[in-house]
Amino acid sequence: MSIHAVTLEEAMARLEAAQGERSVALFRHGTLVVKMYAPRGTDPQTPHSRDEIYVVAGGTGDFTSGATSVRFSKGDLLFAPAGVEHRFENFSDDFAVWVLFYGPEGGESD
């Protein structure tokens, strides 16, 4: 298997080239899908059918998942289980996250 690498700069350039899109797919392997996500103004997400991990690439804000809210900043890792309402709020203009969707539909069991 060959190495696959995507820099933050490349990911942001691909997102910018998508003209108005909030996210862009960057890599797929098996059940794993990696995207760059950078909403502007508000985060209109609805629950997803698979588990997701976010790694904050830039910015600060609040992440709400279910009834819990936490403050985040660059470098933080956040988890959203499949089917759970979640969103980013009060985020800075430079906010962007790597998104990793993985596992089966409905999420993995504990």
CYANA upper distance limits for C-alpha pairs under 8 A (distance plus 0.5 A):
  6 VAL  CA     10 GLU  CA      6.72
  6 VAL  CA     11 ALA  CA      7.05
  6 VAL  CA     26 LEU  CA      8.16
  7 THR  CA     11 ALA  CA      6.74
  8 LEU  CA     12 MET  CA      6.62
  8 LEU  CA     57 ALA  CA      8.02
  9 GLU  CA     13 ALA  CA      6.63
 10 GLU  CA     14 ARG  CA      6.69
 11 ALA  CA     15 LEU  CA      6.73
 11 ALA  CA     26 LEU  CA      7.61
 11 ALA  CA     36 MET  CA      6.85
 12 MET  CA     16 GLU  CA      6.58
 12 MET  CA     36 MET  CA      7.79
 13 ALA  CA     17 ALA  CA      6.60
 14 ARG  CA     18 ALA  CA      6.84
 14 ARG  CA     24 VAL  CA      7.61
 15 LEU  CA     19 GLN  CA      7.95
 15 LEU  CA     21 GLU  CA      7.54
 15 LEU  CA     22 ARG  CA      7.91
 15 LEU  CA     23 SER  CA      6.88
 15 LEU  CA     24 VAL  CA      6.10
 15 LEU  CA     36 MET  CA      7.54
 15 LEU  CA     37 TYR  CA      8.47
 16 GLU  CA     20 GLY  CA      8.01
 16 GLU  CA     21 GLU  CA      8.44
 18 ALA  CA     24 VAL  CA      7.79
 22 ARG  CA     37 TYR  CA      6.21
 22 ARG  CA     38 ALA  CA      5.86
 22 ARG  CA     39 PRO  CA      5.63
 22 ARG  CA     40 ARG  CA      8.16
 23 SER  CA     35 LYS  CA      6.97
 23 SER  CA     36 MET  CA      5.93
 23 SER  CA     37 TYR  CA      4.75
 23 SER  CA     38 ALA  CA      6.83
 23 SER  CA     39 PRO  CA      8.28
 24 VAL  CA     35 LYS  CA      5.89
 24 VAL  CA     36 MET  CA      6.05
 24 VAL  CA     37 TYR  CA      7.31
 25 ALA  CA     33 VAL  CA      7.68
 25 ALA  CA     34 VAL  CA      6.52
 25 ALA  CA     35 LYS  CA      4.78
 25 ALA  CA     36 MET  CA      7.22
 26 LEU  CA     33 VAL  CA      8.20
 26 LEU  CA     34 VAL  CA      6.11
 26 LEU  CA     35 LYS  CA      5.74
 26 LEU  CA     36 MET  CA      7.68
 27 PHE  CA     32 LEU  CA      8.50
 27 PHE  CA     33 VAL  CA      6.36
 27 PHE  CA     34 VAL  CA      5.62
 27 PHE  CA     35 LYS  CA      7.61
 28 ARG  CA     32 LEU  CA      6.12
 28 ARG  CA     33 VAL  CA      5.09
 28 ARG  CA     34 VAL  CA      6.91
 29 HIS  CA     33 VAL  CA      7.22
 31 THR  CA    101 PHE  CA      8.12
 31 THR  CA    102 TYR  CA      5.67
 31 THR  CA    103 GLY  CA      6.01
 31 THR  CA    104 PRO  CA      7.75
 32 LEU  CA    100 LEU  CA      7.19
 32 LEU  CA    101 PHE  CA      6.16
 32 LEU  CA    102 TYR  CA      5.00
 32 LEU  CA    103 GLY  CA      7.58
 33 VAL  CA     99 VAL  CA      8.48
 33 VAL  CA    100 LEU  CA      6.24
 33 VAL  CA    101 PHE  CA      5.64
 33 VAL  CA    102 TYR  CA      7.00
 34 VAL  CA     98 TRP  CA      7.46
 34 VAL  CA     99 VAL  CA      6.06
 34 VAL  CA    100 LEU  CA      5.12
 34 VAL  CA    101 PHE  CA      6.97
 35 LYS  CA     98 TRP  CA      6.32
 35 LYS  CA     99 VAL  CA      5.49
 35 LYS  CA    100 LEU  CA      7.07
 36 MET  CA     96 ALA  CA      7.56
 36 MET  CA     97 VAL  CA      6.33
 36 MET  CA     98 TRP  CA      5.21
 36 MET  CA     99 VAL  CA      6.46
 37 TYR  CA     96 ALA  CA      6.20
 37 TYR  CA     97 VAL  CA      5.82
 37 TYR  CA     98 TRP  CA      6.86
 37 TYR  CA     99 VAL  CA      7.20
 38 ALA  CA     95 PHE  CA      6.62
 38 ALA  CA     96 ALA  CA      4.88
 38 ALA  CA     97 VAL  CA      6.97
 39 PRO  CA     43 ASP  CA      6.22
 39 PRO  CA     95 PHE  CA      8.10
 39 PRO  CA     96 ALA  CA      7.96
 40 ARG  CA     93 ASP  CA      7.48
 41 GLY  CA     93 ASP  CA      8.40
 42 THR  CA     88 PHE  CA      8.31
 42 THR  CA     89 GLU  CA      7.55
 43 ASP  CA     87 ARG  CA      6.60
 43 ASP  CA     88 PHE  CA      6.36
 43 ASP  CA     89 GLU  CA      7.49
 44 PRO  CA     87 ARG  CA      7.99
 45 GLN  CA     86 HIS  CA      7.69
 45 GLN  CA     87 ARG  CA      6.66
 46 THR  CA     85 GLU  CA      6.79
 46 THR  CA     86 HIS  CA      7.64
 46 THR  CA     87 ARG  CA      8.48
 47 PRO  CA     82 ALA  CA      7.38
 47 PRO  CA     83 GLY  CA      5.46
 47 PRO  CA     84 VAL  CA      5.88
 47 PRO  CA     85 GLU  CA      5.39
 47 PRO  CA     86 HIS  CA      7.11
 48 HIS  CA     82 ALA  CA      6.04
 48 HIS  CA     83 GLY  CA      5.99
 48 HIS  CA     84 VAL  CA      7.94
 49 SER  CA     82 ALA  CA      5.53
 49 SER  CA     83 GLY  CA      6.10
 49 SER  CA    105 GLU  CA      5.91
 49 SER  CA    106 GLY  CA      5.77
 49 SER  CA    107 GLY  CA      7.43
 50 ARG  CA     81 PRO  CA      7.60
 50 ARG  CA     82 ALA  CA      5.00
 50 ARG  CA     83 GLY  CA      7.83
 50 ARG  CA    101 PHE  CA      6.78
 50 ARG  CA    102 TYR  CA      6.84
 50 ARG  CA    103 GLY  CA      6.96
 50 ARG  CA    104 PRO  CA      6.81
 50 ARG  CA    105 GLU  CA      5.61
 50 ARG  CA    106 GLY  CA      6.03
 50 ARG  CA    107 GLY  CA      5.35
 51 ASP  CA     79 PHE  CA      8.23
 51 ASP  CA     80 ALA  CA      6.61
 51 ASP  CA     81 PRO  CA      5.08
 51 ASP  CA     82 ALA  CA      4.92
 51 ASP  CA    101 PHE  CA      6.37
 51 ASP  CA    102 TYR  CA      6.41
 51 ASP  CA    103 GLY  CA      7.18
 51 ASP  CA    106 GLY  CA      8.13
 51 ASP  CA    107 GLY  CA      5.53
 51 ASP  CA    108 GLU  CA      7.64
 52 GLU  CA     79 PHE  CA      6.42
 52 GLU  CA     80 ALA  CA      5.79
 52 GLU  CA     81 PRO  CA      6.83
 52 GLU  CA     82 ALA  CA      7.70
 52 GLU  CA     99 VAL  CA      7.20
 52 GLU  CA    100 LEU  CA      5.90
 52 GLU  CA    101 PHE  CA      5.01
 52 GLU  CA    102 TYR  CA      6.94
 53 ILE  CA     77 LEU  CA      7.46
 53 ILE  CA     78 LEU  CA      6.21
 53 ILE  CA     79 PHE  CA      5.10
 53 ILE  CA     80 ALA  CA      6.88
 53 ILE  CA     99 VAL  CA      6.32
 53 ILE  CA    100 LEU  CA      5.58
 53 ILE  CA    101 PHE  CA      7.18
 54 TYR  CA     77 LEU  CA      6.14
 54 TYR  CA     78 LEU  CA      5.49
 54 TYR  CA     79 PHE  CA      6.78
 54 TYR  CA     97 VAL  CA      6.45
 54 TYR  CA     98 TRP  CA      6.05
 54 TYR  CA     99 VAL  CA      5.19
 54 TYR  CA    100 LEU  CA      6.89
 55 VAL  CA     74 LYS  CA      8.49
 55 VAL  CA     75 GLY  CA      6.80
 55 VAL  CA     76 ASP  CA      6.26
 55 VAL  CA     77 LEU  CA      5.06
 55 VAL  CA     78 LEU  CA      6.93
 55 VAL  CA     97 VAL  CA      5.94
 55 VAL  CA     98 TRP  CA      5.60
 55 VAL  CA     99 VAL  CA      7.18
 56 VAL  CA     72 PHE  CA      8.28
 56 VAL  CA     73 SER  CA      7.08
 56 VAL  CA     74 LYS  CA      5.43
 56 VAL  CA     75 GLY  CA      5.64
 56 VAL  CA     76 ASP  CA      5.89
 56 VAL  CA     77 LEU  CA      7.00
 56 VAL  CA     95 PHE  CA      8.27
 56 VAL  CA     96 ALA  CA      6.76
 56 VAL  CA     97 VAL  CA      4.90
 56 VAL  CA     98 TRP  CA      6.91
 57 ALA  CA     74 LYS  CA      5.98
 57 ALA  CA     75 GLY  CA      6.69
 57 ALA  CA     95 PHE  CA      7.90
 57 ALA  CA     96 ALA  CA      5.91
 57 ALA  CA     97 VAL  CA      5.47
 57 ALA  CA     98 TRP  CA      6.99
 58 GLY  CA     73 SER  CA      7.62
 58 GLY  CA     74 LYS  CA      5.30
 58 GLY  CA     75 GLY  CA      8.10
 58 GLY  CA     94 ASP  CA      6.50
 58 GLY  CA     95 PHE  CA      5.52
 58 GLY  CA     96 ALA  CA      5.73
 58 GLY  CA     97 VAL  CA      7.43
 59 GLY  CA     73 SER  CA      6.36
 59 GLY  CA     74 LYS  CA      6.25
 59 GLY  CA     91 PHE  CA      7.45
 59 GLY  CA     92 SER  CA      5.98
 59 GLY  CA     93 ASP  CA      7.66
 59 GLY  CA     94 ASP  CA      5.54
 59 GLY  CA     95 PHE  CA      4.55
 59 GLY  CA     96 ALA  CA      7.16
 60 THR  CA     71 ARG  CA      8.00
 60 THR  CA     72 PHE  CA      6.01
 60 THR  CA     73 SER  CA      4.81
 60 THR  CA     74 LYS  CA      7.14
 60 THR  CA     91 PHE  CA      5.98
 60 THR  CA     92 SER  CA      6.09
 60 THR  CA     95 PHE  CA      6.90
 61 GLY  CA     71 ARG  CA      6.29
 61 GLY  CA     72 PHE  CA      6.01
 61 GLY  CA     73 SER  CA      7.26
 61 GLY  CA     88 PHE  CA      7.44
 61 GLY  CA     89 GLU  CA      6.54
 61 GLY  CA     90 ASN  CA      5.57
 61 GLY  CA     91 PHE  CA      4.38
 61 GLY  CA     92 SER  CA      6.85
 61 GLY  CA     95 PHE  CA      8.46
 62 ASP  CA     69 SER  CA      7.04
 62 ASP  CA     70 VAL  CA      6.03
 62 ASP  CA     71 ARG  CA      4.92
 62 ASP  CA     72 PHE  CA      6.35
 62 ASP  CA     88 PHE  CA      6.24
 62 ASP  CA     89 GLU  CA      5.58
 62 ASP  CA     90 ASN  CA      6.45
 62 ASP  CA     91 PHE  CA      7.07
 63 PHE  CA     69 SER  CA      5.95
 63 PHE  CA     70 VAL  CA      5.87
 63 PHE  CA     71 ARG  CA      6.84
 63 PHE  CA     72 PHE  CA      7.37
 63 PHE  CA     86 HIS  CA      7.85
 63 PHE  CA     87 ARG  CA      6.41
 63 PHE  CA     88 PHE  CA      5.14
 63 PHE  CA     89 GLU  CA      6.75
 64 THR  CA     68 THR  CA      6.11
 64 THR  CA     69 SER  CA      4.64
 64 THR  CA     70 VAL  CA      7.05
 64 THR  CA     86 HIS  CA      5.83
 64 THR  CA     87 ARG  CA      5.96
 64 THR  CA     88 PHE  CA      6.90
 64 THR  CA     89 GLU  CA      8.07
 65 SER  CA     69 SER  CA      6.90
 65 SER  CA     80 ALA  CA      6.98
 65 SER  CA     84 VAL  CA      7.28
 65 SER  CA     85 GLU  CA      6.47
 65 SER  CA     86 HIS  CA      4.68
 65 SER  CA     87 ARG  CA      7.21
 66 GLY  CA     84 VAL  CA      6.58
 66 GLY  CA     85 GLU  CA      6.11
 66 GLY  CA     86 HIS  CA      6.74
 72 PHE  CA     76 ASP  CA      6.76
 80 ALA  CA     84 VAL  CA      7.34
 80 ALA  CA     86 HIS  CA      7.40
 81 PRO  CA    107 GLY  CA      7.10
 82 ALA  CA    105 GLU  CA      8.31
 82 ALA  CA    106 GLY  CA      6.12
 82 ALA  CA    107 GLY  CA      5.47
 83 GLY  CA    106 GLY  CA      7.39
 83 GLY  CA    107 GLY  CA      8.46
 91 PHE  CA     95 PHE  CA      6.76
103 GLY  CA    107 GLY  CA      6.65
103 GLY  CA    108 GLU  CA      6.73
104 PRO  CA    108 GLU  CA      6.94
